[in-house]
Amino acid sequence: MADQVRLAMESIAGRRPYQEDSVLAENLSNGRTLVAVADGMGGHAAGEVASALALETLVSALEDGEGLVAAFRLANERVHTGGAEPGKEGMGTTLVALLLDGDEYMIANVGDSRGYQVSSDGIRQLTEDHSFIAEAIKQGQPEEEAIRTPWKDVLTRAIGTQEEVEVDVVGPSPVQKDTAFLICSDGLYKTLNDEELRKLFAQSVAAQDAVKSLVTAAFEGGSDDNISVVIAEYGQVPRDTPLSTEILSYSPEADSERFNESAFEREGSEEEVPPTVESAEEAVSDGNSGVNSIVG
């Protein structure tokens, strides 16, 4: 099944003056396939460097035989070290990666970039956001209240902001027949809800059409962030009637066990501590801001 995977990706700066997202879709030399999205933070130069460095390190570590979690930790170490350089203080990045190995997959994430699975059963979010909003909702705060708080763009975990990082992992799990994986930055899903993501995917004739449709819809829907999406597709994923080709043009101008891998601690400003989230003192700001990409 591994040789039947179809890859597609799209990333735009959108309404941001610069691109801090990096995207990747690469067939590794050991026969595995890696797709990933990183959403950098820390300002133009720092955010771009952090996201690109994280993906570069991820590929290098996996090519050297490291596991996915170990590769994430190495990426964290390198970004954290880079953050000590003048002008790059505090830089960091989200990171979500899907590793396909034969008929199995594993997905890991840190931050609020997401991984979804799309099949005849619908769309399912595989990853868990590491953000103030997600923590607040888990603790019982209504979503409509959480998204209006001053801390709505705050992350509780990121690559590079501390010496150690906790990595969430799903899998390894078997790849289901006729399924697709969708990896994206928050510039996509904060504008389009899960059902809109599913419909746009289903109404696209192929994976490359789907990524273009999704990015275009998010941009035209008012996203003010960088927008990035990568799709890995197996078999014949169910699709509906194709959309008008107008959606394919845009203007950048206009079932798995989840476990934790390490401890994470963060210092924060007492003046900005959200009142309902226990871990908010450890939160970090998500800078989230055209394309840093790797294709293989």
C-alpha positions in Angstrom: 0.0 0.0 0.0 2.9 2.3 0.7 3.7 2.7 -3.0 0.1 3.9 -3.7 0.3 7.0 -1.6 -0.3 10.3 -3.4 1.1 13.5 -2.0 0.1 17.1 -2.5 0.8 20.3 -0.6 0.0 24.0 -0.8 1.2 27.0 1.3 0.7 30.7 1.0 1.7 33.7 3.1 -1.9 34.9 2.7 -2.5 38.4 4.2 0.7 38.2 6.3 3.6 40.2 4.9 5.9 37.2 5.4 5.8 33.5 5.5 6.7 31.6 8.8 5.1 28.3 7.8 7.3 25.5 6.4 5.8 22.4 4.7 7.3 19.1 3.6 6.4 16.0 1.6 9.3 13.6 1.1 10.1 10.0 0.4 12.9 9.0 2.6 15.8 6.8 1.5 14.7 4.0 3.8 11.4 3.6 2.1 9.3 5.6 4.5 7.3 8.7 3.6 7.3 11.9 5.7 4.8 14.8 5.5 5.0 17.7 8.0 3.9 21.3 8.7 5.7 23.7 11.0 4.3 27.1 11.9 7.1 29.4 13.2 6.9 32.2 15.8 9.2 34.9 17.0 9.0 37.5 14.2 9.8 37.4 10.5 13.4 36.2 10.6 13.1 34.0 13.7 9.8 32.3 12.8 11.0 31.4 9.3 14.2 30.0 10.6 12.6 28.0 13.4 10.1 26.3 11.1 12.6 25.5 8.4 15.2 24.3 10.9 12.6 22.0 12.5 11.8 20.3 9.3 15.4 20.0 8.2 16.3 18.4 11.4 13.3 16.0 11.3 14.3 14.7 7.9 18.0 14.4 8.8 17.2 12.5 12.0 14.8 10.1 10.4 17.3 9.4 7.6 19.8 8.5 10.2 17.5 5.9 11.7 16.0 7.8 14.6 12.4 7.3 15.7 9.8 10.0 15.2 9.8 11.1 18.8 13.6 11.2 19.0 13.6 13.3 15.8 11.1 15.8 17.4 13.4 16.1 20.4 16.4 16.7 18.3 14.5 19.4 16.4 13.5 21.0 19.7 17.2 21.0 20.8 18.4 22.6 17.6 15.7 25.3 17.5 16.2 26.0 21.2 20.0 26.4 20.6 19.3 28.7 17.6 17.1 30.9 19.8 20.2 32.0 21.7 21.5 33.9 18.7 21.0 37.7 18.5 17.7 38.6 16.9 16.3 35.1 17.4 15.6 35.1 21.1 12.5 33.1 22.0 12.0 31.7 18.5 10.0 28.5 18.3 7.6 26.6 16.1 4.7 24.2 16.1 5.4 20.8 14.4 3.1 18.1 13.2 4.4 15.2 11.2 3.0 12.0 9.6 5.4 9.1 9.1 4.2 6.4 6.7 6.1 3.1 7.0 4.7 0.3 4.8 1.0 -0.2 5.8 1.4 1.6 9.1 1.3 5.3 10.1 2.4 7.3 13.1 1.6 11.0 13.7 3.3 13.2 16.2 2.7 16.9 17.2 3.7 19.7 19.4 1.7 23.0 19.3 -1.5 23.6 17.5 -0.9 22.5 13.9 -3.2 19.6 13.2 -3.5 16.2 11.7 -6.8 14.8 10.4 -7.9 11.5 8.8 -10.5 11.6 6.0 -12.4 8.5 4.9 -15.9 7.3 4.1 -16.6 7.7 7.8 -16.0 11.4 7.6 -13.2 13.6 9.0 -11.5 12.9 12.3 -8.9 15.0 14.1 -6.0 12.8 15.2 -4.0 15.3 17.1 -4.7 17.4 20.2 -4.0 21.2 20.2 -1.5 22.4 22.8 -3.1 25.8 23.3 -4.9 27.9 25.9 -8.2 27.5 24.1 -7.9 23.7 24.0 -7.0 23.6 27.7 -9.8 25.9 28.7 -12.4 23.9 26.8 -11.1 20.7 28.4 -11.6 22.3 31.8 -15.2 23.1 31.0 -15.1 26.7 29.6 -17.5 27.2 26.7 -15.7 27.5 23.4 -17.4 30.8 22.5 -15.9 32.3 25.7 -12.4 30.8 25.2 -12.0 32.1 21.7 -12.7 35.7 22.9 -10.1 35.8 25.6 -6.8 37.8 25.2 -5.0 34.4 25.4 -6.7 32.9 22.3 -3.4 32.8 20.4 -1.3 31.3 23.3 0.3 27.9 23.0 1.0 25.7 26.0 3.7 23.8 24.2 6.1 24.5 21.2 9.3 23.3 19.6 12.4 25.2 20.7 11.1 27.4 23.5 12.4 25.2 26.3 15.3 22.7 26.6 12.9 19.8 26.7 9.6 19.1 25.0 6.7 16.7 25.5 5.7 15.0 22.2 2.2 13.6 21.6 2.1 10.5 19.4 -0.7 8.5 17.8 0.2 5.1 16.4 1.8 3.1 15.0 -1.5 2.1 13.5 -2.5 0.3 10.3 -3.4 2.6 7.3 -7.0 2.0 6.4 -8.0 1.3 2.8 -9.3 4.4 0.9 -8.2 7.0 3.4 -6.4 10.3 3.4 -4.3 12.2 5.9 -4.6 16.0 6.1 -1.8 18.0 7.9 -2.3 21.7 8.3 -1.4 24.9 10.1 -4.0 26.9 12.1 -4.4 29.4 9.3 -6.6 26.7 7.7 -8.8 25.3 10.4 -9.4 28.5 12.3 -11.3 29.7 9.2 -12.8 26.4 8.0 -14.5 24.0 10.4 -14.2 20.3 10.2 -17.3 19.8 8.1 -16.1 22.5 5.6 -12.8 20.8 5.4 -14.5 17.5 4.7 -16.8 18.9 2.0 -14.0 20.8 0.2 -11.9 17.6 0.2 -14.8 15.5 -1.1 -15.7 17.9 -3.8 -12.1 18.0 -5.2 -11.2 15.6 -8.0 -7.7 14.8 -6.8 -5.3 15.5 -3.9 -3.6 18.5 -5.6 -7.0 20.0 -6.3 -8.0 19.5 -2.7 -5.0 21.4 -1.2 -5.6 24.3 -3.6 -9.3 24.3 -2.8 -8.7 24.3 0.9 -6.1 27.0 0.9 -8.2 29.2 -1.4 -11.4 28.8 0.7 -9.5 29.7 3.9 -8.0 32.8 2.3 -11.3 33.9 0.8 -13.0 33.1 4.1 -10.9 35.8 5.7 -7.9 34.0 7.2 -5.3 36.6 8.3 -2.6 34.0 8.8 -0.2 31.9 6.7 -2.2 28.9 5.3 -0.6 25.5 4.8 -1.9 22.0 4.1 -0.3 18.7 3.0 -2.4 15.7 2.0 -1.3 12.0 1.8 -3.9 9.9 0.1 -4.4 6.1 -0.3 -6.7 4.2 -2.6 -10.0 5.7 -3.8 -11.1 8.2 -1.1 -14.9 8.9 -1.5 -15.6 12.1 -3.3 -18.7 14.1 -4.2 -19.5 16.3 -7.2 -16.4 18.4 -8.1 -16.4 22.1 -7.3 -16.3 24.9 -9.8 -12.7 25.5 -11.0 -13.0 29.0 -9.7 -12.0 27.8 -6.3 -8.7 26.6 -7.7 -7.3 30.1 -8.2 -6.3 32.4 -5.4 -4.3 35.6 -4.8 -1.8 35.6 -2.0 -2.0 39.3 -2.0 -5.7 39.9 -1.8 -7.9 4.9 16.7 -4.8 4.9 18.4 -3.1 5.1 21.8 -2.0 8.6 22.8 0.9 8.9 25.2 3.3 11.5 26.5 7.1 11.3 26.0 8.7 13.9 28.3 8.2 16.6 30.8 7.6 20.2 29.9 7.9 23.3 32.0 7.5 27.0 31.0 7.8 30.3 32.8 5.2 33.0 32.0 4.2 36.5 32.9 1.9 36.6 36.0 0.0 39.6 34.5 -1.0 37.4 31.5 -2.0 34.2 33.4 -5.4 33.1 32.2 -7.7 32.5 35.2 -9.1 29.1 34.3 -6.1 27.2 32.8 -3.8 25.6 35.3 -0.9 25.3 32.9 -1.2 28.9 31.6 1.8 30.1 33.5 3.7 27.8 31.2 2.1 29.1 28.0 4.0 30.7 25.1 2.7 33.1 22.5 2.0 31.7 19.0 3.3 34.1 16.4 1.8 32.1 13.5 2.6 34.1 10.5 5.2 32.8 1.1 6.5 29.1 1.3 9.4 27.3 3.1 9.0 23.9 1.5 10.7 20.6 0.9 9.5 18.1 -1.7 11.1 14.8 -2.4 
